[in-house]
Amino acid sequence: MDELRFDAGRICLDLLATAHPLERLDAVAPLCAWIRGCGLVPPDTPLTHADASWPPAFRELRRNTGQLVHGWLTRHDAGSYDLALARVNDAARAVPPAPRAVRGEDGGLVRELAGPP
């Protein structure tokens, strides 16, 4: 499998890169690696509740994000753009768990999430 990339400057663009040149979000493990790698959760966050429904949901989010980027760049097809925007906003509606600082094994502060993402 090709390496995941995190160099686009925005998480949404890094998400788009997961489909080029090959599909990279075809299973739970690579999706979890992408979620950690792009910084959506702290690096050691267990994503044990991730299941087979996650990759298709992220691919749908990626498709809608791609429509937003394309629509913004071309300024065409406002209806498709508005629908994609509504779908991205629906996906973002759930409140994510807040990050918090806790003492790590060495006594220093580390970041973890207050609950599962």
Phi and psi in radians as a Rosetta constraint file:
Dihedral C 1 N 2 CA 2 C 2 CIRCULARHARMONIC -1.133 0.35
Dihedral N 2 CA 2 C 2 N 3 CIRCULARHARMONIC 2.651 0.35
Dihedral C 2 N 3 CA 3 C 3 CIRCULARHARMONIC -1.180 0.35
Dihedral N 3 CA 3 C 3 N 4 CIRCULARHARMONIC 2.593 0.35
Dihedral C 3 N 4 CA 4 C 4 CIRCULARHARMONIC -1.295 0.35
Dihedral N 4 CA 4 C 4 N 5 CIRCULARHARMONIC 2.566 0.35
Dihedral C 4 N 5 CA 5 C 5 CIRCULARHARMONIC -2.006 0.35
Dihedral N 5 CA 5 C 5 N 6 CIRCULARHARMONIC 2.492 0.35
Dihedral C 5 N 6 CA 6 C 6 CIRCULARHARMONIC -2.397 0.35
Dihedral N 6 CA 6 C 6 N 7 CIRCULARHARMONIC 0.848 0.35
Dihedral C 6 N 7 CA 7 C 7 CIRCULARHARMONIC -2.172 0.35
Dihedral N 7 CA 7 C 7 N 8 CIRCULARHARMONIC 0.247 0.35
Dihedral C 7 N 8 CA 8 C 8 CIRCULARHARMONIC -1.461 0.35
Dihedral N 8 CA 8 C 8 N 9 CIRCULARHARMONIC -0.247 0.35
Dihedral C 8 N 9 CA 9 C 9 CIRCULARHARMONIC 1.648 0.35
Dihedral N 9 CA 9 C 9 N 10 CIRCULARHARMONIC -0.207 0.35
Dihedral C 9 N 10 CA 10 C 10 CIRCULARHARMONIC -2.538 0.35
Dihedral N 10 CA 10 C 10 N 11 CIRCULARHARMONIC 2.479 0.35
Dihedral C 10 N 11 CA 11 C 11 CIRCULARHARMONIC -1.061 0.35
Dihedral N 11 CA 11 C 11 N 12 CIRCULARHARMONIC -0.672 0.35
Dihedral C 11 N 12 CA 12 C 12 CIRCULARHARMONIC -1.090 0.35
Dihedral N 12 CA 12 C 12 N 13 CIRCULARHARMONIC -0.644 0.35
Dihedral C 12 N 13 CA 13 C 13 CIRCULARHARMONIC -1.313 0.35
Dihedral N 13 CA 13 C 13 N 14 CIRCULARHARMONIC -0.588 0.35
Dihedral C 13 N 14 CA 14 C 14 CIRCULARHARMONIC -1.095 0.35
Dihedral N 14 CA 14 C 14 N 15 CIRCULARHARMONIC -0.639 0.35
Dihedral C 14 N 15 CA 15 C 15 CIRCULARHARMONIC -1.096 0.35
Dihedral N 15 CA 15 C 15 N 16 CIRCULARHARMONIC -0.757 0.35
Dihedral C 15 N 16 CA 16 C 16 CIRCULARHARMONIC -1.070 0.35
Dihedral N 16 CA 16 C 16 N 17 CIRCULARHARMONIC -0.599 0.35
Dihedral C 16 N 17 CA 17 C 17 CIRCULARHARMONIC -1.182 0.35
Dihedral N 17 CA 17 C 17 N 18 CIRCULARHARMONIC -0.253 0.35
Dihedral C 17 N 18 CA 18 C 18 CIRCULARHARMONIC -1.267 0.35
Dihedral N 18 CA 18 C 18 N 19 CIRCULARHARMONIC -0.103 0.35
Dihedral C 18 N 19 CA 19 C 19 CIRCULARHARMONIC -1.907 0.35
Dihedral N 19 CA 19 C 19 N 20 CIRCULARHARMONIC 0.024 0.35
Dihedral C 19 N 20 CA 20 C 20 CIRCULARHARMONIC -2.239 0.35
Dihedral N 20 CA 20 C 20 N 21 CIRCULARHARMONIC 2.289 0.35
Dihedral C 20 N 21 CA 21 C 21 CIRCULARHARMONIC -1.432 0.35
Dihedral N 21 CA 21 C 21 N 22 CIRCULARHARMONIC -0.206 0.35
Dihedral C 21 N 22 CA 22 C 22 CIRCULARHARMONIC -2.204 0.35
Dihedral N 22 CA 22 C 22 N 23 CIRCULARHARMONIC 2.752 0.35
Dihedral C 22 N 23 CA 23 C 23 CIRCULARHARMONIC -1.151 0.35
Dihedral N 23 CA 23 C 23 N 24 CIRCULARHARMONIC 2.229 0.35
Dihedral C 23 N 24 CA 24 C 24 CIRCULARHARMONIC -1.977 0.35
Dihedral N 24 CA 24 C 24 N 25 CIRCULARHARMONIC -0.227 0.35
Dihedral C 24 N 25 CA 25 C 25 CIRCULARHARMONIC -1.831 0.35
Dihedral N 25 CA 25 C 25 N 26 CIRCULARHARMONIC 0.922 0.35
Dihedral C 25 N 26 CA 26 C 26 CIRCULARHARMONIC -1.683 0.35
Dihedral N 26 CA 26 C 26 N 27 CIRCULARHARMONIC 0.010 0.35
Dihedral C 26 N 27 CA 27 C 27 CIRCULARHARMONIC -2.722 0.35
Dihedral N 27 CA 27 C 27 N 28 CIRCULARHARMONIC 2.931 0.35
Dihedral C 27 N 28 CA 28 C 28 CIRCULARHARMONIC -1.128 0.35
Dihedral N 28 CA 28 C 28 N 29 CIRCULARHARMONIC -0.778 0.35
Dihedral C 28 N 29 CA 29 C 29 CIRCULARHARMONIC -1.043 0.35
Dihedral N 29 CA 29 C 29 N 30 CIRCULARHARMONIC -0.860 0.35
Dihedral C 29 N 30 CA 30 C 30 CIRCULARHARMONIC -1.166 0.35
Dihedral N 30 CA 30 C 30 N 31 CIRCULARHARMONIC -0.560 0.35
Dihedral C 30 N 31 CA 31 C 31 CIRCULARHARMONIC -1.126 0.35
Dihedral N 31 CA 31 C 31 N 32 CIRCULARHARMONIC -0.786 0.35
Dihedral C 31 N 32 CA 32 C 32 CIRCULARHARMONIC -1.075 0.35
Dihedral N 32 CA 32 C 32 N 33 CIRCULARHARMONIC -0.671 0.35
Dihedral C 32 N 33 CA 33 C 33 CIRCULARHARMONIC -1.098 0.35
Dihedral N 33 CA 33 C 33 N 34 CIRCULARHARMONIC -0.706 0.35
Dihedral C 33 N 34 CA 34 C 34 CIRCULARHARMONIC -1.163 0.35
Dihedral N 34 CA 34 C 34 N 35 CIRCULARHARMONIC -0.782 0.35
Dihedral C 34 N 35 CA 35 C 35 CIRCULARHARMONIC -1.004 0.35
Dihedral N 35 CA 35 C 35 N 36 CIRCULARHARMONIC -0.769 0.35
Dihedral C 35 N 36 CA 36 C 36 CIRCULARHARMONIC -1.231 0.35
Dihedral N 36 CA 36 C 36 N 37 CIRCULARHARMONIC -0.768 0.35
Dihedral C 36 N 37 CA 37 C 37 CIRCULARHARMONIC -1.132 0.35
Dihedral N 37 CA 37 C 37 N 38 CIRCULARHARMONIC -0.587 0.35
Dihedral C 37 N 38 CA 38 C 38 CIRCULARHARMONIC -1.497 0.35
Dihedral N 38 CA 38 C 38 N 39 CIRCULARHARMONIC -0.093 0.35
Dihedral C 38 N 39 CA 39 C 39 CIRCULARHARMONIC 1.561 0.35
Dihedral N 39 CA 39 C 39 N 40 CIRCULARHARMONIC 0.235 0.35
Dihedral C 39 N 40 CA 40 C 40 CIRCULARHARMONIC -1.128 0.35
Dihedral N 40 CA 40 C 40 N 41 CIRCULARHARMONIC -0.512 0.35
Dihedral C 40 N 41 CA 41 C 41 CIRCULARHARMONIC -2.359 0.35
Dihedral N 41 CA 41 C 41 N 42 CIRCULARHARMONIC 2.764 0.35
Dihedral C 41 N 42 CA 42 C 42 CIRCULARHARMONIC -1.013 0.35
Dihedral N 42 CA 42 C 42 N 43 CIRCULARHARMONIC 2.635 0.35
Dihedral C 42 N 43 CA 43 C 43 CIRCULARHARMONIC -0.947 0.35
Dihedral N 43 CA 43 C 43 N 44 CIRCULARHARMONIC -0.595 0.35
Dihedral C 43 N 44 CA 44 C 44 CIRCULARHARMONIC -1.686 0.35
Dihedral N 44 CA 44 C 44 N 45 CIRCULARHARMONIC 0.211 0.35
Dihedral C 44 N 45 CA 45 C 45 CIRCULARHARMONIC -1.148 0.35
Dihedral N 45 CA 45 C 45 N 46 CIRCULARHARMONIC 2.139 0.35
Dihedral C 45 N 46 CA 46 C 46 CIRCULARHARMONIC -1.269 0.35
Dihedral N 46 CA 46 C 46 N 47 CIRCULARHARMONIC 2.275 0.35
Dihedral C 46 N 47 CA 47 C 47 CIRCULARHARMONIC -1.945 0.35
Dihedral N 47 CA 47 C 47 N 48 CIRCULARHARMONIC 0.816 0.35
Dihedral C 47 N 48 CA 48 C 48 CIRCULARHARMONIC -1.145 0.35
Dihedral N 48 CA 48 C 48 N 49 CIRCULARHARMONIC -0.368 0.35
Dihedral C 48 N 49 CA 49 C 49 CIRCULARHARMONIC -1.487 0.35
Dihedral N 49 CA 49 C 49 N 50 CIRCULARHARMONIC -0.085 0.35
Dihedral C 49 N 50 CA 50 C 50 CIRCULARHARMONIC -1.136 0.35
Dihedral N 50 CA 50 C 50 N 51 CIRCULARHARMONIC 2.367 0.35
Dihedral C 50 N 51 CA 51 C 51 CIRCULARHARMONIC -2.369 0.35
Dihedral N 51 CA 51 C 51 N 52 CIRCULARHARMONIC -3.033 0.35
Dihedral C 51 N 52 CA 52 C 52 CIRCULARHARMONIC -1.118 0.35
Dihedral N 52 CA 52 C 52 N 53 CIRCULARHARMONIC -0.244 0.35
Dihedral C 52 N 53 CA 53 C 53 CIRCULARHARMONIC -1.370 0.35
Dihedral N 53 CA 53 C 53 N 54 CIRCULARHARMONIC -0.316 0.35
Dihedral C 53 N 54 CA 54 C 54 CIRCULARHARMONIC -1.200 0.35
Dihedral N 54 CA 54 C 54 N 55 CIRCULARHARMONIC -0.870 0.35
Dihedral C 54 N 55 CA 55 C 55 CIRCULARHARMONIC -0.981 0.35
Dihedral N 55 CA 55 C 55 N 56 CIRCULARHARMONIC -0.803 0.35
Dihedral C 55 N 56 CA 56 C 56 CIRCULARHARMONIC -1.104 0.35
Dihedral N 56 CA 56 C 56 N 57 CIRCULARHARMONIC -0.612 0.35
Dihedral C 56 N 57 CA 57 C 57 CIRCULARHARMONIC -1.155 0.35
Dihedral N 57 CA 57 C 57 N 58 CIRCULARHARMONIC -0.718 0.35
Dihedral C 57 N 58 CA 58 C 58 CIRCULARHARMONIC -1.220 0.35
Dihedral N 58 CA 58 C 58 N 59 CIRCULARHARMONIC -0.607 0.35
Dihedral C 58 N 59 CA 59 C 59 CIRCULARHARMONIC -1.143 0.35
Dihedral N 59 CA 59 C 59 N 60 CIRCULARHARMONIC -0.642 0.35
Dihedral C 59 N 60 CA 60 C 60 CIRCULARHARMONIC -1.149 0.35
Dihedral N 60 CA 60 C 60 N 61 CIRCULARHARMONIC -0.750 0.35
Dihedral C 60 N 61 CA 61 C 61 CIRCULARHARMONIC -1.056 0.35
Dihedral N 61 CA 61 C 61 N 62 CIRCULARHARMONIC -0.722 0.35
Dihedral C 61 N 62 CA 62 C 62 CIRCULARHARMONIC -1.100 0.35
Dihedral N 62 CA 62 C 62 N 63 CIRCULARHARMONIC -0.749 0.35
Dihedral C 62 N 63 CA 63 C 63 CIRCULARHARMONIC -1.061 0.35
Dihedral N 63 CA 63 C 63 N 64 CIRCULARHARMONIC -0.803 0.35
Dihedral C 63 N 64 CA 64 C 64 CIRCULARHARMONIC -1.150 0.35
Dihedral N 64 CA 64 C 64 N 65 CIRCULARHARMONIC -0.670 0.35
Dihedral C 64 N 65 CA 65 C 65 CIRCULARHARMONIC -1.117 0.35
Dihedral N 65 CA 65 C 65 N 66 CIRCULARHARMONIC -0.726 0.35
Dihedral C 65 N 66 CA 66 C 66 CIRCULARHARMONIC -1.062 0.35
Dihedral N 66 CA 66 C 66 N 67 CIRCULARHARMONIC -0.697 0.35
Dihedral C 66 N 67 CA 67 C 67 CIRCULARHARMONIC -1.116 0.35
Dihedral N 67 CA 67 C 67 N 68 CIRCULARHARMONIC -0.665 0.35
Dihedral C 67 N 68 CA 68 C 68 CIRCULARHARMONIC -1.126 0.35
Dihedral N 68 CA 68 C 68 N 69 CIRCULARHARMONIC -0.828 0.35
Dihedral C 68 N 69 CA 69 C 69 CIRCULARHARMONIC -1.090 0.35
Dihedral N 69 CA 69 C 69 N 70 CIRCULARHARMONIC -0.828 0.35
Dihedral C 69 N 70 CA 70 C 70 CIRCULARHARMONIC -1.091 0.35
Dihedral N 70 CA 70 C 70 N 71 CIRCULARHARMONIC -0.785 0.35
Dihedral C 70 N 71 CA 71 C 71 CIRCULARHARMONIC -1.075 0.35
Dihedral N 71 CA 71 C 71 N 72 CIRCULARHARMONIC -0.691 0.35
Dihedral C 71 N 72 CA 72 C 72 CIRCULARHARMONIC -1.181 0.35
Dihedral N 72 CA 72 C 72 N 73 CIRCULARHARMONIC -0.736 0.35
Dihedral C 72 N 73 CA 73 C 73 CIRCULARHARMONIC -1.193 0.35
Dihedral N 73 CA 73 C 73 N 74 CIRCULARHARMONIC -0.662 0.35
Dihedral C 73 N 74 CA 74 C 74 CIRCULARHARMONIC -1.687 0.35
Dihedral N 74 CA 74 C 74 N 75 CIRCULARHARMONIC -0.309 0.35
Dihedral C 74 N 75 CA 75 C 75 CIRCULARHARMONIC 0.995 0.35
Dihedral N 75 CA 75 C 75 N 76 CIRCULARHARMONIC 0.602 0.35
Dihedral C 75 N 76 CA 76 C 76 CIRCULARHARMONIC -2.060 0.35
Dihedral N 76 CA 76 C 76 N 77 CIRCULARHARMONIC 2.790 0.35
Dihedral C 76 N 77 CA 77 C 77 CIRCULARHARMONIC 0.942 0.35
Dihedral N 77 CA 77 C 77 N 78 CIRCULARHARMONIC 1.171 0.35
Dihedral C 77 N 78 CA 78 C 78 CIRCULARHARMONIC -1.045 0.35
Dihedral N 78 CA 78 C 78 N 79 CIRCULARHARMONIC -0.567 0.35
Dihedral C 78 N 79 CA 79 C 79 CIRCULARHARMONIC -1.098 0.35
Dihedral N 79 CA 79 C 79 N 80 CIRCULARHARMONIC -0.786 0.35
Dihedral C 79 N 80 CA 80 C 80 CIRCULARHARMONIC -1.147 0.35
Dihedral N 80 CA 80 C 80 N 81 CIRCULARHARMONIC -0.695 0.35
Dihedral C 80 N 81 CA 81 C 81 CIRCULARHARMONIC -1.087 0.35
Dihedral N 81 CA 81 C 81 N 82 CIRCULARHARMONIC -0.827 0.35
Dihedral C 81 N 82 CA 82 C 82 CIRCULARHARMONIC -1.109 0.35
Dihedral N 82 CA 82 C 82 N 83 CIRCULARHARMONIC -0.687 0.35
Dihedral C 82 N 83 CA 83 C 83 CIRCULARHARMONIC -1.143 0.35
Dihedral N 83 CA 83 C 83 N 84 CIRCULARHARMONIC -0.772 0.35
Dihedral C 83 N 84 CA 84 C 84 CIRCULARHARMONIC -1.100 0.35
Dihedral N 84 CA 84 C 84 N 85 CIRCULARHARMONIC -0.709 0.35
Dihedral C 84 N 85 CA 85 C 85 CIRCULARHARMONIC -1.090 0.35
Dihedral N 85 CA 85 C 85 N 86 CIRCULARHARMONIC -0.753 0.35
Dihedral C 85 N 86 CA 86 C 86 CIRCULARHARMONIC -1.092 0.35
Dihedral N 86 CA 86 C 86 N 87 CIRCULARHARMONIC -0.697 0.35
Dihedral C 86 N 87 CA 87 C 87 CIRCULARHARMONIC -1.201 0.35
Dihedral N 87 CA 87 C 87 N 88 CIRCULARHARMONIC -0.696 0.35
Dihedral C 87 N 88 CA 88 C 88 CIRCULARHARMONIC -1.135 0.35
Dihedral N 88 CA 88 C 88 N 89 CIRCULARHARMONIC -0.740 0.35
Dihedral C 88 N 89 CA 89 C 89 CIRCULARHARMONIC -1.124 0.35
Dihedral N 89 CA 89 C 89 N 90 CIRCULARHARMONIC -0.658 0.35
Dihedral C 89 N 90 CA 90 C 90 CIRCULARHARMONIC -1.082 0.35
Dihedral N 90 CA 90 C 90 N 91 CIRCULARHARMONIC -0.733 0.35
Dihedral C 90 N 91 CA 91 C 91 CIRCULARHARMONIC -1.150 0.35
Dihedral N 91 CA 91 C 91 N 92 CIRCULARHARMONIC -0.568 0.35
Dihedral C 91 N 92 CA 92 C 92 CIRCULARHARMONIC -1.463 0.35
Dihedral N 92 CA 92 C 92 N 93 CIRCULARHARMONIC -0.157 0.35
Dihedral C 92 N 93 CA 93 C 93 CIRCULARHARMONIC -1.087 0.35
Dihedral N 93 CA 93 C 93 N 94 CIRCULARHARMONIC -0.623 0.35
Dihedral C 93 N 94 CA 94 C 94 CIRCULARHARMONIC -1.119 0.35
Dihedral N 94 CA 94 C 94 N 95 CIRCULARHARMONIC 2.365 0.35
Dihedral C 94 N 95 CA 95 C 95 CIRCULARHARMONIC -1.361 0.35
Dihedral N 95 CA 95 C 95 N 96 CIRCULARHARMONIC 2.150 0.35
Dihedral C 95 N 96 CA 96 C 96 CIRCULARHARMONIC -1.337 0.35
Dihedral N 96 CA 96 C 96 N 97 CIRCULARHARMONIC 2.746 0.35
Dihedral C 96 N 97 CA 97 C 97 CIRCULARHARMONIC -1.165 0.35
Dihedral N 97 CA 97 C 97 N 98 CIRCULARHARMONIC 2.533 0.35
Dihedral C 97 N 98 CA 98 C 98 CIRCULARHARMONIC -1.355 0.35
Dihedral N 98 CA 98 C 98 N 99 CIRCULARHARMONIC 2.518 0.35
Dihedral C 98 N 99 CA 99 C 99 CIRCULARHARMONIC -1.284 0.35
Dihedral N 99 CA 99 C 99 N 100 CIRCULARHARMONIC 2.648 0.35
Dihedral C 99 N 100 CA 100 C 100 CIRCULARHARMONIC -2.512 0.35
Dihedral N 100 CA 100 C 100 N 101 CIRCULARHARMONIC 2.736 0.35
Dihedral C 100 N 101 CA 101 C 101 CIRCULARHARMONIC -1.645 0.35
Dihedral N 101 CA 101 C 101 N 102 CIRCULARHARMONIC 2.333 0.35
Dihedral C 101 N 102 CA 102 C 102 CIRCULARHARMONIC -2.364 0.35
Dihedral N 102 CA 102 C 102 N 103 CIRCULARHARMONIC 2.814 0.35
Dihedral C 102 N 103 CA 103 C 103 CIRCULARHARMONIC -1.328 0.35
Dihedral N 103 CA 103 C 103 N 104 CIRCULARHARMONIC 2.282 0.35
Dihedral C 103 N 104 CA 104 C 104 CIRCULARHARMONIC -1.462 0.35
Dihedral N 104 CA 104 C 104 N 105 CIRCULARHARMONIC 3.126 0.35
Dihedral C 104 N 105 CA 105 C 105 CIRCULARHARMONIC -1.013 0.35
Dihedral N 105 CA 105 C 105 N 106 CIRCULARHARMONIC -0.558 0.35
Dihedral C 105 N 106 CA 106 C 106 CIRCULARHARMONIC -1.549 0.35
Dihedral N 106 CA 106 C 106 N 107 CIRCULARHARMONIC 0.044 0.35
Dihedral C 106 N 107 CA 107 C 107 CIRCULARHARMONIC 1.634 0.35
Dihedral N 107 CA 107 C 107 N 108 CIRCULARHARMONIC -0.263 0.35
Dihedral C 107 N 108 CA 108 C 108 CIRCULARHARMONIC -1.353 0.35
Dihedral N 108 CA 108 C 108 N 109 CIRCULARHARMONIC 2.886 0.35
Dihedral C 108 N 109 CA 109 C 109 CIRCULARHARMONIC -1.447 0.35
Dihedral N 109 CA 109 C 109 N 110 CIRCULARHARMONIC 2.408 0.35
Dihedral C 109 N 110 CA 110 C 110 CIRCULARHARMONIC -2.292 0.35
Dihedral N 110 CA 110 C 110 N 111 CIRCULARHARMONIC 2.778 0.35
Dihedral C 110 N 111 CA 111 C 111 CIRCULARHARMONIC -1.668 0.35
Dihedral N 111 CA 111 C 111 N 112 CIRCULARHARMONIC 2.378 0.35
Dihedral C 111 N 112 CA 112 C 112 CIRCULARHARMONIC -2.512 0.35
Dihedral N 112 CA 112 C 112 N 113 CIRCULARHARMONIC 2.878 0.35
Dihedral C 112 N 113 CA 113 C 113 CIRCULARHARMONIC -1.549 0.35
Dihedral N 113 CA 113 C 113 N 114 CIRCULARHARMONIC 2.573 0.35
Dihedral C 113 N 114 CA 114 C 114 CIRCULARHARMONIC -1.244 0.35
Dihedral N 114 CA 114 C 114 N 115 CIRCULARHARMONIC -0.255 0.35
Dihedral C 114 N 115 CA 115 C 115 CIRCULARHARMONIC -2.861 0.35
Dihedral N 115 CA 115 C 115 N 116 CIRCULARHARMONIC 3.136 0.35
Dihedral C 115 N 116 CA 116 C 116 CIRCULARHARMONIC -1.214 0.35
Dihedral N 116 CA 116 C 116 N 117 CIRCULARHARMONIC 2.493 0.35
